[in-house]
Amino acid sequence: MNHFDSEAAAAHAEGLAAAWTGEGGPGGAIILLDRNGPTHAACGGFADLNTREPIVPDTAFRWASITKQVLAALTLRARLPLDDTLGTHLPELPETVGAVTIGRALDMTSGLPDAMEAAWQCHVPPTAAMSRSMLFQLVARLPGLNYPQGAEISYTNTGYRLMQHVLEKRLGGPVGEAWREAYFAPLGMAATHFPDDWTDPVPGLARGYWKDAAGAWREGRYGPHFSGSGGLAGSANDLARWCAALLAGEGPLAGVLDQLSAPRRLTDGRSTGYGLGLGRSPLGPDILFGHGGSLPGFKNHVLVSRDLDAGVVVLTNREETDSLGLALAVMAAGRGFTQAPPVPPDTLRPGLYADAEGGPYWVEVAADTVTFLGATERLYAGEDRWAVSRSPYMWIRLRQEGEAIAGEINHARRRFAPIAPDARCDPAWSGRWRNETVGSSFVVDASGATLTTGAGPLRSVLPLTPLGAGRALFRRSDGPWAQRPCVQFDGDRARVVTNRCRVLDFRRV
């Protein structure tokens, strides 16, 4: 077993927590653990900026997508075959969605469009209330997959949303009750709850915050039903107990870490960095397993290593947190070395690039990040001047090739060319565009320079940024979250594309 200096890791965690306290704003809880449970807690900042209540190890946070590993564990416990199709259990799904296997639904290679992203493309913002049945019906109307299942990896909550429906049919009752009986009660996780939505009370819950353009803290809001893709809420101590039980591999979680973290493969045989609700994050010679989570005002991550008999829980109630970076830094301190160096500034030339073959794909390079179809990821220095990510579900390997940027994003080969200086909006794009299946529309003005969406107080006139070859970007935001769809115009058809939803076509009315 490799050596892990828990005192050095704890000292680093205490420094992070002290910075939150010194700032006088929201903060977080960092818990170190081994197979026997929590070993050290470092907390800083306020759980509530109104009451100035400090964050403590038992403060509750929204775990968000850390929930996914708990749902995947229940799927294994229910003995649902991973090669079963979703349609076998949910025959009301459309053929293409129903043909996705349970394994693909859980390992992010399903190609399933993300329901929330699809709703936003229909001009329904993330703060709008959407019930479980509304979101299921939206998924049932989607015309297809983002790509053939198993061809690449792309983060989506839809597979986990659908698996909650599958599990409840299989188990004959709510997932929350099954979790409590199978895991939470035996593991002493009494402070863990499964609310349906943002308004359900959770005892001791911290408020989540984000900073507006003026630098003021604002409280986050979220409208949709949570589901088994990201609904759990609880304390850092409870989450540490879950992670410790994974490491120990005993009791209700016997053998589960091995099953959740086992490599998954694309149809061409290549291994991905994502298993079933757990991803692989390299740290020097070590491979750590974990997952992040994000909801407006909450950023979280957990990492565990059986070889080190150690792990870390990072739960925060502040939007700008790089939770994966913090978790890796704490684990790196315990190993006595630093994280991978950030990408050198001259590795990739900053700017906006579009798919060299005319597809609706694009990237924007900044100092140490790249944004692909609206999803931003931090970059690190790889070998031979490659710029690489550390995220298992936003796997990136890019480098400069002359004027172009080429490599792989989420295991799909990509090549991007800089936007031509003479790229212009096209008056041929003008008109009203509508998707009858989802009942959504937008209008492009006579010059082709703006796109208008929504109605009443939600009506927005958004500038279009031309990418050439009939493509243009626009940007909209809702609280701390932003969406940057690409619209690809082709005669009387226009497709709207973001990283998590690439299937909605609009026709000129």
Number of C-alpha atoms within 10 A of each C-alpha: 7 10 12 18 16 21 14 17 21 23 16 20 27 19 14 20 21 16 14 18 19 11 12 13 20 28 31 32 29 31 26 30 24 25 23 15 22 22 17 20 20 22 27 27 27 24 28 20 19 8 8 13 14 19 25 20 19 15 22 27 27 34 29 24 25 25 23 27 25 21 26 27 20 20 21 15 13 12 9 15 12 15 11 15 19 26 19 15 17 15 11 13 20 16 14 16 26 19 16 25 22 26 23 26 26 29 30 27 30 29 28 30 29 23 23 22 23 24 20 17 22 20 19 17 22 20 15 13 14 18 15 15 10 13 20 16 13 15 24 18 14 21 17 19 18 22 17 15 22 22 20 23 27 24 21 26 23 27 29 25 25 24 23 22 19 20 20 14 14 14 11 10 11 13 20 22 12 16 18 18 12 15 20 21 12 12 18 13 19 13 19 26 21 22 18 18 18 18 10 9 11 18 14 15 17 27 24 26 27 23 17 11 8 6 8 9 18 19 18 23 20 20 15 20 20 21 28 28 26 25 23 23 23 25 27 31 27 24 25 28 22 21 29 27 23 24 28 20 17 13 12 16 20 14 14 22 22 14 15 24 20 16 17 21 20 17 13 9 10 13 13 22 24 29 28 26 25 29 26 24 22 17 18 12 6 15 17 24 24 27 25 26 20 21 22 25 27 27 27 31 26 28 25 30 20 21 14 20 18 27 29 33 29 28 33 34 33 30 26 14 20 14 23 21 14 20 26 23 20 27 32 22 21 22 20 12 12 15 16 17 10 17 21 15 12 11 16 24 17 16 13 18 22 28 22 19 12 16 13 25 25 27 22 20 18 17 17 19 20 25 17 21 23 22 16 15 18 21 26 20 19 18 7 7 15 20 25 25 24 21 21 22 25 20 20 24 20 23 20 18 13 8 12 17 22 20 19 15 21 21 19 12 12 19 22 24 20 20 17 13 8 9 15 18 20 17 13 16 27 18 18 16 20 20 19 11 13 16 8 18 20 20 20 22 17 13 12 20 19 20 20 16 19 16 10 6 6 11 11 15 17 16 17 20 17 22 28 19 18 21 28 25 22 17 14 17 11 15 18 19 14 12 19 19 24 27 23 24 21 14 11 13 16 22 19 22 25 25 23 23 27 25 19 21 19 23 18 17 12
